Amino acid sequence: MRRGFTEQGCFEELSIVISEEEKIKCPQCKRELKIECTSTLKVDLHGNKKKEIIGSCEHCLADYFWIEIIDKSGNKKIEEFRRHFCG
Ligand SMILES: [Zn+2]
């Protein structure tokens, strides 16, 4: 990615970087889910990092909830993937 500008600080960077392995696919249509919200990172007693994520499929108009766990060795695991209904 490259940015061009004439004055320092004349723009606000709004990009969100999502690495390839963070992309989760819709179980129905296999399209990529759009991340709607992510909880703050929690670390448990064993040093595992845990994040709760809500993502939506803009094609199926469905929301999903899952928990991402990264253990001390950096291995990522998805837990509790399910449909999410708000309200
Ligand atoms: Zn879908």
PDB file of the backbone (N, CA, C, O) and the ligand in Angstrom, with CONECT records:
HET     ZN  A 101       1
ATOM      1  N   MET A   1       0.846  -1.180   0.000  1.00  0.00           N
ATOM      2  CA  MET A   1       0.000   0.000   0.000  1.00  0.00           C
ATOM      3  C   MET A   1       0.892   1.245   0.000  1.00  0.00           C
ATOM      4  O   MET A   1       1.938   1.274   0.649  1.00  0.00           O
ATOM      5  N   ARG A   2       0.459   2.273  -0.740  1.00  0.00           N
ATOM      6  CA  ARG A   2       1.272   3.477  -0.837  1.00  0.00           C
ATOM      7  C   ARG A   2       0.374   4.693  -0.685  1.00  0.00           C
ATOM      8  O   ARG A   2      -0.736   4.721  -1.217  1.00  0.00           O
ATOM      9  N   ARG A   3       0.849   5.689   0.034  1.00  0.00           N
ATOM     10  CA  ARG A   3       0.099   6.928   0.238  1.00  0.00           C
ATOM     11  C   ARG A   3       0.891   8.082  -0.360  1.00  0.00           C
ATOM     12  O   ARG A   3       2.119   8.101  -0.286  1.00  0.00           O
ATOM     13  N   GLY A   4       0.178   9.057  -0.959  1.00  0.00           N
ATOM     14  CA  GLY A   4       0.827  10.250  -1.465  1.00  0.00           C
ATOM     15  C   GLY A   4       0.159  11.479  -0.879  1.00  0.00           C
ATOM     16  O   GLY A   4      -1.069  11.567  -0.876  1.00  0.00           O
ATOM     17  N   PHE A   5       0.935  12.425  -0.384  1.00  0.00           N
ATOM     18  CA  PHE A   5       0.366  13.656   0.167  1.00  0.00           C
ATOM     19  C   PHE A   5       1.432  14.745   0.152  1.00  0.00           C
ATOM     20  O   PHE A   5       2.625  14.464   0.038  1.00  0.00           O
ATOM     21  N   THR A   6       0.988  15.978   0.269  1.00  0.00           N
ATOM     22  CA  THR A   6       1.929  17.106   0.242  1.00  0.00           C
ATOM     23  C   THR A   6       2.242  17.628   1.636  1.00  0.00           C
ATOM     24  O   THR A   6       3.337  18.132   1.885  1.00  0.00           O
ATOM     25  N   GLU A   7       1.286  17.509   2.537  1.00  0.00           N
ATOM     26  CA  GLU A   7       1.472  18.038   3.884  1.00  0.00           C
ATOM     27  C   GLU A   7       1.410  16.913   4.906  1.00  0.00           C
ATOM     28  O   GLU A   7       0.524  16.063   4.824  1.00  0.00           O
ATOM     29  N   GLN A   8       2.298  16.888   5.835  1.00  0.00           N
ATOM     30  CA  GLN A   8       2.293  15.892   6.905  1.00  0.00           C
ATOM     31  C   GLN A   8       1.010  16.042   7.737  1.00  0.00           C
ATOM     32  O   GLN A   8       0.663  17.153   8.139  1.00  0.00           O
ATOM     33  N   GLY A   9       0.323  14.958   7.992  1.00  0.00           N
ATOM     34  CA  GLY A   9      -0.860  14.984   8.851  1.00  0.00           C
ATOM     35  C   GLY A   9      -2.109  15.542   8.194  1.00  0.00           C
ATOM     36  O   GLY A   9      -3.044  15.928   8.896  1.00  0.00           O
ATOM     37  N   CYS A  10      -2.157  15.599   6.853  1.00  0.00           N
ATOM     38  CA  CYS A  10      -3.332  16.167   6.175  1.00  0.00           C
ATOM     39  C   CYS A  10      -4.389  15.103   5.874  1.00  0.00           C
ATOM     40  O   CYS A  10      -5.395  15.402   5.231  1.00  0.00           O
ATOM     41  N   PHE A  11      -4.178  13.890   6.319  1.00  0.00           N
ATOM     42  CA  PHE A  11      -5.200  12.857   6.129  1.00  0.00           C
ATOM     43  C   PHE A  11      -5.252  11.966   7.366  1.00  0.00           C
ATOM     44  O   PHE A  11      -4.325  11.918   8.175  1.00  0.00           O
ATOM     45  N   GLU A  12      -6.359  11.274   7.471  1.00  0.00           N
ATOM     46  CA  GLU A  12      -6.527  10.346   8.577  1.00  0.00           C
ATOM     47  C   GLU A  12      -6.563   8.930   8.014  1.00  0.00           C
ATOM     48  O   GLU A  12      -7.386   8.632   7.149  1.00  0.00           O
ATOM     49  N   GLU A  13      -5.692   8.065   8.485  1.00  0.00           N
ATOM     50  CA  GLU A  13      -5.637   6.677   8.016  1.00  0.00           C
ATOM     51  C   GLU A  13      -6.800   5.896   8.617  1.00  0.00           C
ATOM     52  O   GLU A  13      -6.894   5.767   9.838  1.00  0.00           O
ATOM     53  N   LEU A  14      -7.686   5.377   7.772  1.00  0.00           N
ATOM     54  CA  LEU A  14      -8.862   4.647   8.262  1.00  0.00           C
ATOM     55  C   LEU A  14      -8.849   3.178   7.850  1.00  0.00           C
ATOM     56  O   LEU A  14      -9.834   2.470   8.061  1.00  0.00           O
ATOM     57  N   SER A  15      -7.760   2.718   7.272  1.00  0.00           N
ATOM     58  CA  SER A  15      -7.688   1.330   6.818  1.00  0.00           C
ATOM     59  C   SER A  15      -7.711   0.365   7.996  1.00  0.00           C
ATOM     60  O   SER A  15      -7.170   0.646   9.066  1.00  0.00           O
ATOM     61  N   ILE A  16      -8.338  -0.755   7.777  1.00  0.00           N
ATOM     62  CA  ILE A  16      -8.308  -1.841   8.751  1.00  0.00           C
ATOM     63  C   ILE A  16      -7.623  -3.012   8.057  1.00  0.00           C
ATOM     64  O   ILE A  16      -8.067  -3.454   6.997  1.00  0.00           O
ATOM     65  N   VAL A  17      -6.570  -3.504   8.637  1.00  0.00           N
ATOM     66  CA  VAL A  17      -5.840  -4.614   8.026  1.00  0.00           C
ATOM     67  C   VAL A  17      -6.320  -5.929   8.623  1.00  0.00           C
ATOM     68  O   VAL A  17      -6.277  -6.126   9.838  1.00  0.00           O
ATOM     69  N   ILE A  18      -6.774  -6.817   7.763  1.00  0.00           N
ATOM     70  CA  ILE A  18      -7.200  -8.147   8.197  1.00  0.00           C
ATOM     71  C   ILE A  18      -6.337  -9.158   7.458  1.00  0.00           C
ATOM     72  O   ILE A  18      -6.362  -9.231   6.229  1.00  0.00           O
ATOM     73  N   SER A  19      -5.577  -9.934   8.214  1.00  0.00           N
ATOM     74  CA  SER A  19      -4.694 -10.896   7.563  1.00  0.00           C
ATOM     75  C   SER A  19      -5.517 -12.041   6.969  1.00  0.00           C
ATOM     76  O   SER A  19      -6.662 -12.272   7.358  1.00  0.00           O
ATOM     77  N   GLU A  20      -4.916 -12.736   6.036  1.00  0.00           N
ATOM     78  CA  GLU A  20      -5.595 -13.812   5.301  1.00  0.00           C
ATOM     79  C   GLU A  20      -6.219 -14.857   6.235  1.00  0.00           C
ATOM     80  O   GLU A  20      -7.343 -15.306   6.007  1.00  0.00           O
ATOM     81  N   GLU A  21      -5.487 -15.239   7.282  1.00  0.00           N
ATOM     82  CA  GLU A  21      -5.994 -16.306   8.159  1.00  0.00           C
ATOM     83  C   GLU A  21      -7.112 -15.836   9.079  1.00  0.00           C
ATOM     84  O   GLU A  21      -7.778 -16.656   9.711  1.00  0.00           O
ATOM     85  N   GLU A  22      -7.326 -14.516   9.162  1.00  0.00           N
ATOM     86  CA  GLU A  22      -8.400 -14.002  10.002  1.00  0.00           C
ATOM     87  C   GLU A  22      -9.752 -14.069   9.299  1.00  0.00           C
ATOM     88  O   GLU A  22     -10.792 -13.924   9.941  1.00  0.00           O
ATOM     89  N   LYS A  23      -9.743 -14.287   7.993  1.00  0.00           N
ATOM     90  CA  LYS A  23     -10.985 -14.286   7.239  1.00  0.00           C
ATOM     91  C   LYS A  23     -11.796 -15.536   7.529  1.00  0.00           C
ATOM     92  O   LYS A  23     -11.289 -16.654   7.440  1.00  0.00           O
ATOM     93  N   ILE A  24     -13.050 -15.338   7.873  1.00  0.00           N
ATOM     94  CA  ILE A  24     -13.941 -16.447   8.184  1.00  0.00           C
ATOM     95  C   ILE A  24     -15.036 -16.444   7.123  1.00  0.00           C
ATOM     96  O   ILE A  24     -15.567 -15.394   6.763  1.00  0.00           O
ATOM     97  N   LYS A  25     -15.362 -17.626   6.633  1.00  0.00           N
ATOM     98  CA  LYS A  25     -16.356 -17.720   5.556  1.00  0.00           C
ATOM     99  C   LYS A  25     -17.749 -18.063   6.086  1.00  0.00           C
ATOM    100  O   LYS A  25     -17.893 -18.748   7.099  1.00  0.00           O
ATOM    101  N   CYS A  26     -18.756 -17.578   5.388  1.00  0.00           N
ATOM    102  CA  CYS A  26     -20.150 -17.862   5.701  1.00  0.00           C
ATOM    103  C   CYS A  26     -20.404 -19.358   5.480  1.00  0.00           C
ATOM    104  O   CYS A  26     -20.070 -19.883   4.418  1.00  0.00           O
ATOM    105  N   PRO A  27     -20.992 -20.057   6.469  1.00  0.00           N
ATOM    106  CA  PRO A  27     -21.235 -21.490   6.293  1.00  0.00           C
ATOM    107  C   PRO A  27     -22.263 -21.810   5.202  1.00  0.00           C
ATOM    108  O   PRO A  27     -22.298 -22.929   4.691  1.00  0.00           O
ATOM    109  N   GLN A  28     -23.099 -20.828   4.848  1.00  0.00           N
ATOM    110  CA  GLN A  28     -24.134 -21.072   3.833  1.00  0.00           C
ATOM    111  C   GLN A  28     -23.631 -20.819   2.413  1.00  0.00           C
ATOM    112  O   GLN A  28     -23.755 -21.680   1.543  1.00  0.00           O
ATOM    113  N   CYS A  29     -23.059 -19.626   2.181  1.00  0.00           N
ATOM    114  CA  CYS A  29     -22.700 -19.271   0.804  1.00  0.00           C
ATOM    115  C   CYS A  29     -21.183 -19.238   0.574  1.00  0.00           C
ATOM    116  O   CYS A  29     -20.731 -19.015  -0.549  1.00  0.00           O
ATOM    117  N   LYS A  30     -20.404 -19.457   1.627  1.00  0.00           N
ATOM    118  CA  LYS A  30     -18.935 -19.503   1.562  1.00  0.00           C
ATOM    119  C   LYS A  30     -18.284 -18.160   1.209  1.00  0.00           C
ATOM    120  O   LYS A  30     -17.090 -18.095   0.915  1.00  0.00           O
ATOM    121  N   ARG A  31     -19.087 -17.095   1.244  1.00  0.00           N
ATOM    122  CA  ARG A  31     -18.493 -15.773   1.038  1.00  0.00           C
ATOM    123  C   ARG A  31     -17.841 -15.337   2.347  1.00  0.00           C
ATOM    124  O   ARG A  31     -18.162 -15.851   3.418  1.00  0.00           O
ATOM    125  N   GLU A  32     -16.929 -14.391   2.242  1.00  0.00           N
ATOM    126  CA  GLU A  32     -16.195 -13.913   3.402  1.00  0.00           C
ATOM    127  C   GLU A  32     -17.104 -13.092   4.334  1.00  0.00           C
ATOM    128  O   GLU A  32     -17.843 -12.221   3.876  1.00  0.00           O
ATOM    129  N   LEU A  33     -17.043 -13.375   5.627  1.00  0.00           N
ATOM    130  CA  LEU A  33     -17.848 -12.609   6.588  1.00  0.00           C
ATOM    131  C   LEU A  33     -17.187 -11.262   6.854  1.00  0.00           C
ATOM    132  O   LEU A  33     -15.962 -11.150   6.911  1.00  0.00           O
ATOM    133  N   LYS A  34     -18.026 -10.246   7.013  1.00  0.00           N
ATOM    134  CA  LYS A  34     -17.537  -8.902   7.329  1.00  0.00           C
ATOM    135  C   LYS A  34     -17.534  -8.772   8.845  1.00  0.00           C
ATOM    136  O   LYS A  34     -18.567  -8.965   9.486  1.00  0.00           O
ATOM    137  N   ILE A  35     -16.380  -8.444   9.424  1.00  0.00           N
ATOM    138  CA  ILE A  35     -16.276  -8.302  10.881  1.00  0.00           C
ATOM    139  C   ILE A  35     -17.051  -7.058  11.315  1.00  0.00           C
ATOM    140  O   ILE A  35     -16.769  -5.950  10.859  1.00  0.00           O
ATOM    141  N   GLU A  36     -18.027  -7.253  12.197  1.00  0.00           N
ATOM    142  CA  GLU A  36     -18.858  -6.146  12.681  1.00  0.00           C
ATOM    143  C   GLU A  36     -18.344  -5.607  14.004  1.00  0.00           C
ATOM    144  O   GLU A  36     -18.290  -4.394  14.209  1.00  0.00           O
ATOM    145  N   CYS A  37     -17.965  -6.512  14.903  1.00  0.00           N
ATOM    146  CA  CYS A  37     -17.407  -6.039  16.170  1.00  0.00           C
ATOM    147  C   CYS A  37     -16.579  -7.121  16.825  1.00  0.00           C
ATOM    148  O   CYS A  37     -16.830  -8.315  16.665  1.00  0.00           O
ATOM    149  N   THR A  38     -15.588  -6.669  17.564  1.00  0.00           N
ATOM    150  CA  THR A  38     -14.628  -7.544  18.212  1.00  0.00           C
ATOM    151  C   THR A  38     -14.480  -7.096  19.655  1.00  0.00           C
ATOM    152  O   THR A  38     -14.340  -5.903  19.925  1.00  0.00           O
ATOM    153  N   SER A  39     -14.509  -8.036  20.579  1.00  0.00           N
ATOM    154  CA  SER A  39     -14.327  -7.670  21.987  1.00  0.00           C
ATOM    155  C   SER A  39     -12.863  -7.343  22.245  1.00  0.00           C
ATOM    156  O   SER A  39     -11.996  -7.630  21.420  1.00  0.00           O
ATOM    157  N   THR A  40     -12.603  -6.749  23.384  1.00  0.00           N
ATOM    158  CA  THR A  40     -11.209  -6.506  23.748  1.00  0.00           C
ATOM    159  C   THR A  40     -10.544  -7.846  24.016  1.00  0.00           C
ATOM    160  O   THR A  40     -11.203  -8.807  24.415  1.00  0.00           O
ATOM    161  N   LEU A  41      -9.264  -7.906  23.800  1.00  0.00           N
ATOM    162  CA  LEU A  41      -8.504  -9.142  23.960  1.00  0.00           C
ATOM    163  C   LEU A  41      -8.432  -9.525  25.438  1.00  0.00           C
ATOM    164  O   LEU A  41      -8.061  -8.715  26.287  1.00  0.00           O
ATOM    165  N   LYS A  42      -8.793 -10.771  25.722  1.00  0.00           N
ATOM    166  CA  LYS A  42      -8.695 -11.264  27.097  1.00  0.00           C
ATOM    167  C   LYS A  42      -7.616 -12.338  27.141  1.00  0.00           C
ATOM    168  O   LYS A  42      -7.463 -13.107  26.192  1.00  0.00           O
ATOM    169  N   VAL A  43      -6.882 -12.391  28.223  1.00  0.00           N
ATOM    170  CA  VAL A  43      -5.860 -13.430  28.390  1.00  0.00           C
ATOM    171  C   VAL A  43      -6.232 -14.256  29.610  1.00  0.00           C
ATOM    172  O   VAL A  43      -6.411 -13.716  30.702  1.00  0.00           O
ATOM    173  N   ASP A  44      -6.350 -15.588  29.423  1.00  0.00           N
ATOM    174  CA  ASP A  44      -6.712 -16.439  30.566  1.00  0.00           C
ATOM    175  C   ASP A  44      -5.480 -16.834  31.380  1.00  0.00           C
ATOM    176  O   ASP A  44      -4.361 -16.432  31.061  1.00  0.00           O
ATOM    177  N   LEU A  45      -5.694 -17.621  32.430  1.00  0.00           N
ATOM    178  CA  LEU A  45      -4.615 -18.004  33.344  1.00  0.00           C
ATOM    179  C   LEU A  45      -3.497 -18.784  32.661  1.00  0.00           C
ATOM    180  O   LEU A  45      -2.358 -18.775  33.127  1.00  0.00           O
ATOM    181  N   HIS A  46      -3.819 -19.460  31.552  1.00  0.00           N
ATOM    182  CA  HIS A  46      -2.826 -20.263  30.834  1.00  0.00           C
ATOM    183  C   HIS A  46      -2.078 -19.449  29.781  1.00  0.00           C
ATOM    184  O   HIS A  46      -1.204 -19.977  29.093  1.00  0.00           O
ATOM    185  N   GLY A  47      -2.416 -18.167  29.654  1.00  0.00           N
ATOM    186  CA  GLY A  47      -1.742 -17.310  28.685  1.00  0.00           C
ATOM    187  C   GLY A  47      -2.359 -17.362  27.297  1.00  0.00           C
ATOM    188  O   GLY A  47      -1.780 -16.852  26.337  1.00  0.00           O
ATOM    189  N   ASN A  48      -3.546 -17.983  27.186  1.00  0.00           N
ATOM    190  CA  ASN A  48      -4.241 -18.010  25.889  1.00  0.00           C
ATOM    191  C   ASN A  48      -4.984 -16.698  25.677  1.00  0.00           C
ATOM    192  O   ASN A  48      -5.656 -16.195  26.578  1.00  0.00           O
ATOM    193  N   LYS A  49      -4.852 -16.155  24.477  1.00  0.00           N
ATOM    194  CA  LYS A  49      -5.554 -14.919  24.148  1.00  0.00           C
ATOM    195  C   LYS A  49      -6.911 -15.252  23.543  1.00  0.00           C
ATOM    196  O   LYS A  49      -7.035 -16.168  22.729  1.00  0.00           O
ATOM    197  N   LYS A  50      -7.908 -14.511  23.944  1.00  0.00           N
ATOM    198  CA  LYS A  50      -9.278 -14.825  23.549  1.00  0.00           C
ATOM    199  C   LYS A  50     -10.007 -13.565  23.094  1.00  0.00           C
ATOM    200  O   LYS A  50      -9.944 -12.529  23.756  1.00  0.00           O
ATOM    201  N   LYS A  51     -10.703 -13.662  21.952  1.00  0.00           N
ATOM    202  CA  LYS A  51     -11.469 -12.532  21.418  1.00  0.00           C
ATOM    203  C   LYS A  51     -12.837 -13.018  20.974  1.00  0.00           C
ATOM    204  O   LYS A  51     -12.944 -14.074  20.351  1.00  0.00           O
ATOM    205  N   GLU A  52     -13.873 -12.273  21.281  1.00  0.00           N
ATOM    206  CA  GLU A  52     -15.212 -12.604  20.809  1.00  0.00           C
ATOM    207  C   GLU A  52     -15.507 -11.736  19.598  1.00  0.00           C
ATOM    208  O   GLU A  52     -15.287 -10.525  19.624  1.00  0.00           O
ATOM    209  N   ILE A  53     -16.002 -12.355  18.542  1.00  0.00           N
ATOM    210  CA  ILE A  53     -16.163 -11.635  17.278  1.00  0.00           C
ATOM    211  C   ILE A  53     -17.573 -11.845  16.727  1.00  0.00           C
ATOM    212  O   ILE A  53     -18.124 -12.944  16.799  1.00  0.00           O
ATOM    213  N   ILE A  54     -18.140 -10.784  16.182  1.00  0.00           N
ATOM    214  CA  ILE A  54     -19.409 -10.893  15.464  1.00  0.00           C
ATOM    215  C   ILE A  54     -19.149 -10.447  14.031  1.00  0.00           C
ATOM    216  O   ILE A  54     -18.605  -9.370  13.785  1.00  0.00           O
ATOM    217  N   GLY A  55     -19.551 -11.300  13.096  1.00  0.00           N
ATOM    218  CA  GLY A  55     -19.375 -10.985  11.691  1.00  0.00           C
ATOM    219  C   GLY A  55     -20.675 -11.211  10.944  1.00  0.00           C
ATOM    220  O   GLY A  55     -21.530 -11.976  11.392  1.00  0.00           O
ATOM    221  N   SER A  56     -20.827 -10.552   9.815  1.00  0.00           N
ATOM    222  CA  SER A  56     -22.065 -10.712   9.059  1.00  0.00           C
ATOM    223  C   SER A  56     -21.775 -11.104   7.622  1.00  0.00           C
ATOM    224  O   SER A  56     -20.734 -10.768   7.057  1.00  0.00           O
ATOM    225  N   CYS A  57     -22.743 -11.837   7.040  1.00  0.00           N
ATOM    226  CA  CYS A  57     -22.686 -12.149   5.620  1.00  0.00           C
ATOM    227  C   CYS A  57     -23.646 -11.197   4.925  1.00  0.00           C
ATOM    228  O   CYS A  57     -24.849 -11.227   5.187  1.00  0.00           O
ATOM    229  N   GLU A  58     -23.132 -10.364   4.050  1.00  0.00           N
ATOM    230  CA  GLU A  58     -23.974  -9.379   3.378  1.00  0.00           C
ATOM    231  C   GLU A  58     -24.835 -10.020   2.299  1.00  0.00           C
ATOM    232  O   GLU A  58     -25.789  -9.405   1.820  1.00  0.00           O
ATOM    233  N   HIS A  59     -24.508 -11.247   1.914  1.00  0.00           N
ATOM    234  CA  HIS A  59     -25.280 -11.971   0.916  1.00  0.00           C
ATOM    235  C   HIS A  59     -26.489 -12.661   1.563  1.00  0.00           C
ATOM    236  O   HIS A  59     -27.612 -12.527   1.078  1.00  0.00           O
ATOM    237  N   CYS A  60     -26.262 -13.392   2.648  1.00  0.00           N
ATOM    238  CA  CYS A  60     -27.335 -14.124   3.336  1.00  0.00           C
ATOM    239  C   CYS A  60     -28.042 -13.266   4.380  1.00  0.00           C
ATOM    240  O   CYS A  60     -29.067 -13.683   4.920  1.00  0.00           O
ATOM    241  N   LEU A  61     -27.518 -12.074   4.676  1.00  0.00           N
ATOM    242  CA  LEU A  61     -28.037 -11.193   5.721  1.00  0.00           C
ATOM    243  C   LEU A  61     -28.110 -11.930   7.059  1.00  0.00           C
ATOM    244  O   LEU A  61     -29.094 -11.814   7.791  1.00  0.00           O
ATOM    245  N   ALA A  62     -27.071 -12.676   7.363  1.00  0.00           N
ATOM    246  CA  ALA A  62     -26.998 -13.428   8.612  1.00  0.00           C
ATOM    247  C   ALA A  62     -25.778 -12.974   9.408  1.00  0.00           C
ATOM    248  O   ALA A  62     -24.734 -12.639   8.849  1.00  0.00           O
ATOM    249  N   ASP A  63     -25.943 -12.973  10.735  1.00  0.00           N
ATOM    250  CA  ASP A  63     -24.836 -12.626  11.625  1.00  0.00           C
ATOM    251  C   ASP A  63     -24.327 -13.884  12.319  1.00  0.00           C
ATOM    252  O   ASP A  63     -25.097 -14.797  12.617  1.00  0.00           O
ATOM    253  N   TYR A  64     -23.037 -13.920  12.568  1.00  0.00           N
ATOM    254  CA  TYR A  64     -22.421 -15.063  13.235  1.00  0.00           C
ATOM    255  C   TYR A  64     -21.563 -14.577  14.381  1.00  0.00           C
ATOM    256  O   TYR A  64     -20.996 -13.485  14.348  1.00  0.00           O
ATOM    257  N   PHE A  65     -21.483 -15.425  15.404  1.00  0.00           N
ATOM    258  CA  PHE A  65     -20.679 -15.144  16.594  1.00  0.00           C
ATOM    259  C   PHE A  65     -19.656 -16.256  16.735  1.00  0.00           C
ATOM    260  O   PHE A  65     -19.981 -17.430  16.553  1.00  0.00           O
ATOM    261  N   TRP A  66     -18.418 -15.893  17.058  1.00  0.00           N
ATOM    262  CA  TRP A  66     -17.427 -16.931  17.335  1.00  0.00           C
ATOM    263  C   TRP A  66     -16.359 -16.391  18.272  1.00  0.00           C
ATOM    264  O   TRP A  66     -16.220 -15.182  18.459  1.00  0.00           O
ATOM    265  N   ILE A  67     -15.622 -17.304  18.848  1.00  0.00           N
ATOM    266  CA  ILE A  67     -14.536 -16.944  19.755  1.00  0.00           C
ATOM    267  C   ILE A  67     -13.232 -17.409  19.124  1.00  0.00           C
ATOM    268  O   ILE A  67     -13.093 -18.562  18.716  1.00  0.00           O
ATOM    269  N   GLU A  68     -12.292 -16.495  19.056  1.00  0.00           N
ATOM    270  CA  GLU A  68     -10.976 -16.816  18.501  1.00  0.00           C
ATOM    271  C   GLU A  68      -9.996 -16.956  19.662  1.00  0.00           C
ATOM    272  O   GLU A  68      -9.867 -16.061  20.497  1.00  0.00           O
ATOM    273  N   ILE A  69      -9.319 -18.079  19.695  1.00  0.00           N
ATOM    274  CA  ILE A  69      -8.348 -18.326  20.761  1.00  0.00           C
ATOM    275  C   ILE A  69      -6.966 -18.507  20.145  1.00  0.00           C
ATOM    276  O   ILE A  69      -6.781 -19.305  19.227  1.00  0.00           O
ATOM    277  N   ILE A  70      -6.015 -17.765  20.656  1.00  0.00           N
ATOM    278  CA  ILE A  70      -4.629 -17.932  20.214  1.00  0.00           C
ATOM    279  C   ILE A  70      -3.825 -18.395  21.430  1.00  0.00           C
ATOM    280  O   ILE A  70      -3.704 -17.666  22.415  1.00  0.00           O
ATOM    281  N   ASP A  71      -3.279 -19.608  21.355  1.00  0.00           N
ATOM    282  CA  ASP A  71      -2.544 -20.139  22.505  1.00  0.00           C
ATOM    283  C   ASP A  71      -1.126 -19.560  22.555  1.00  0.00           C
ATOM    284  O   ASP A  71      -0.713 -18.803  21.676  1.00  0.00           O
ATOM    285  N   LYS A  72      -0.398 -19.937  23.604  1.00  0.00           N
ATOM    286  CA  LYS A  72       0.941 -19.380  23.834  1.00  0.00           C
ATOM    287  C   LYS A  72       1.895 -19.606  22.665  1.00  0.00           C
ATOM    288  O   LYS A  72       2.798 -18.804  22.429  1.00  0.00           O
ATOM    289  N   SER A  73       1.687 -20.712  21.929  1.00  0.00           N
ATOM    290  CA  SER A  73       2.552 -21.011  20.780  1.00  0.00           C
ATOM    291  C   SER A  73       2.108 -20.280  19.519  1.00  0.00           C
ATOM    292  O   SER A  73       2.747 -20.402  18.474  1.00  0.00           O
ATOM    293  N   GLY A  74       1.012 -19.517  19.609  1.00  0.00           N
ATOM    294  CA  GLY A  74       0.533 -18.743  18.466  1.00  0.00           C
ATOM    295  C   GLY A  74      -0.436 -19.501  17.569  1.00  0.00           C
ATOM    296  O   GLY A  74      -0.774 -19.034  16.482  1.00  0.00           O
ATOM    297  N   ASN A  75      -0.880 -20.663  18.018  1.00  0.00           N
ATOM    298  CA  ASN A  75      -1.861 -21.431  17.232  1.00  0.00           C
ATOM    299  C   ASN A  75      -3.255 -20.847  17.426  1.00  0.00           C
ATOM    300  O   ASN A  75      -3.693 -20.590  18.547  1.00  0.00           O
ATOM    301  N   LYS A  76      -3.937 -20.644  16.304  1.00  0.00           N
ATOM    302  CA  LYS A  76      -5.263 -20.057  16.357  1.00  0.00           C
ATOM    303  C   LYS A  76      -6.336 -21.131  16.276  1.00  0.00           C
ATOM    304  O   LYS A  76      -6.225 -22.102  15.528  1.00  0.00           O
ATOM    305  N   LYS A  77      -7.378 -20.923  17.073  1.00  0.00           N
ATOM    306  CA  LYS A  77      -8.478 -21.888  17.116  1.00  0.00           C
ATOM    307  C   LYS A  77      -9.785 -21.099  17.166  1.00  0.00           C
ATOM    308  O   LYS A  77      -9.883 -20.089  17.862  1.00  0.00           O
ATOM    309  N   ILE A  78     -10.781 -21.568  16.425  1.00  0.00           N
ATOM    310  CA  ILE A  78     -12.099 -20.935  16.462  1.00  0.00           C
ATOM    311  C   ILE A  78     -13.017 -21.812  17.311  1.00  0.00           C
ATOM    312  O   ILE A  78     -13.103 -23.024  17.108  1.00  0.00           O
ATOM    313  N   GLU A  79     -13.688 -21.188  18.249  1.00  0.00           N
ATOM    314  CA  GLU A  79     -14.582 -21.917  19.142  1.00  0.00           C
ATOM    315  C   GLU A  79     -15.967 -21.314  19.098  1.00  0.00           C
ATOM    316  O   GLU A  79     -16.132 -20.123  18.835  1.00  0.00           O
ATOM    317  N   GLU A  80     -16.947 -22.135  19.356  1.00  0.00           N
ATOM    318  CA  GLU A  80     -18.326 -21.691  19.556  1.00  0.00           C
ATOM    319  C   GLU A  80     -18.881 -20.908  18.360  1.00  0.00           C
ATOM    320  O   GLU A  80     -19.565 -19.904  18.558  1.00  0.00           O
ATOM    321  N   PHE A  81     -18.607 -21.336  17.143  1.00  0.00           N
ATOM    322  CA  PHE A  81     -19.123 -20.651  15.970  1.00  0.00           C
ATOM    323  C   PHE A  81     -20.617 -20.925  15.855  1.00  0.00           C
ATOM    324  O   PHE A  81     -21.030 -22.080  15.754  1.00  0.00           O
ATOM    325  N   ARG A  82     -21.440 -19.859  15.870  1.00  0.00           N
ATOM    326  CA  ARG A  82     -22.904 -20.058  15.781  1.00  0.00           C
ATOM    327  C   ARG A  82     -23.583 -18.817  15.200  1.00  0.00           C
ATOM    328  O   ARG A  82     -22.991 -17.741  15.117  1.00  0.00           O
ATOM    329  N   ARG A  83     -24.854 -19.004  14.797  1.00  0.00           N
ATOM    330  CA  ARG A  83     -25.658 -17.878  14.318  1.00  0.00           C
ATOM    331  C   ARG A  83     -25.841 -16.901  15.459  1.00  0.00           C
ATOM    332  O   ARG A  83     -25.950 -17.312  16.614  1.00  0.00           O
ATOM    333  N   HIS A  84     -25.876 -15.636  15.161  1.00  0.00           N
ATOM    334  CA  HIS A  84     -26.057 -14.619  16.191  1.00  0.00           C
ATOM    335  C   HIS A  84     -27.310 -13.828  15.870  1.00  0.00           C
ATOM    336  O   HIS A  84     -27.468 -13.304  14.767  1.00  0.00           O
ATOM    337  N   PHE A  85     -28.203 -13.749  16.853  1.00  0.00           N
ATOM    338  CA  PHE A  85     -29.415 -12.945  16.698  1.00  0.00           C
ATOM    339  C   PHE A  85     -29.364 -11.828  17.710  1.00  0.00           C
ATOM    340  O   PHE A  85     -29.248 -12.081  18.909  1.00  0.00           O
ATOM    341  N   CYS A  86     -29.448 -10.607  17.251  1.00  0.00           N
ATOM    342  CA  CYS A  86     -29.394  -9.514  18.231  1.00  0.00           C
ATOM    343  C   CYS A  86     -30.796  -9.054  18.608  1.00  0.00           C
ATOM    344  O   CYS A  86     -31.749  -9.226  17.848  1.00  0.00           O
ATOM    345  N   GLY A  87     -30.900  -8.477  19.775  1.00  0.00           N
ATOM    346  CA  GLY A  87     -32.152  -7.932  20.282  1.00  0.00           C
ATOM    347  C   GLY A  87     -32.979  -8.961  21.038  1.00  0.00           C
ATOM    348  O   GLY A  87     -34.065  -8.644  21.524  1.00  0.00           O
TER     349      GLY A  87
HETATM  350 ZN    ZN A 101     -23.674 -16.130   3.266  1.00  0.00          ZN2+
END
